Amino acid sequence: MAHDLNGKHVAILATDGFEQSELQEPKRLLESWGAKVTVVSPGDAREIRGWKGKDWGESVPVDQPLQGASADSYDALVLPGGVINPDQLRTQAPAVDFIKAFASAGKPVAAICHGPWLLVESGLAKGRKLTSWPSLKTDLGNAGAEWTDAEVVVDNGVITSRKPDDIPAFSDAVAKALVA
């Protein structure tokens, strides 16, 4: 599953409450394959705090404030889950616009667990086959997506996975999209 991602640049859009493993592990894997990965977050925080299990987890540094970020600077976008993170981001127009900019440019957008809530808000769910944490099945269906229970689903530039156990397949699919 090794990939050559040298010269590729991936943005991870997140805020406080991201699922710890769903940000850190894809970041680690993509970097191990040579990609430069940038954590982008709204506001002026220098770090954002993850969620692990039933409590707050570790913090990660914010590399780029959202207000100065442009999809033009990246080759793909990763949207980690956690309940708090995507629920906060979907109410922020600049975050939704950032996601839409990747889709408009034909760049891969990858969302895991509750991250597909952001696909609903950005209009990327409609007409696509997607997966997610099971509790989002109705939300995705109401947004016009066909929900399926699968480790990873790739549909026209959008990559989705269900849960932390799917991270290896999720990260592999992101890497494959970057070299396609």
Buried (B, 14 or more C-beta within 10 A) or exposed (E): EEBEBEEBBBBBBBBBBBBBBBBBBBBBBBEEBBBBBBBBBBEEBEEBBBBBEEEBBEEBEBBBBBEEBEBEEBBBBBBBBBBBBBBBBBEBEEBBEBBBBBBEEEBBBBBBBBBBBBBBBBBBBEEBBBBBBEEBBEBBEEBEBBBBEBBBBBBEBBBBBBBBEBBBBBBBBBBBBBEE
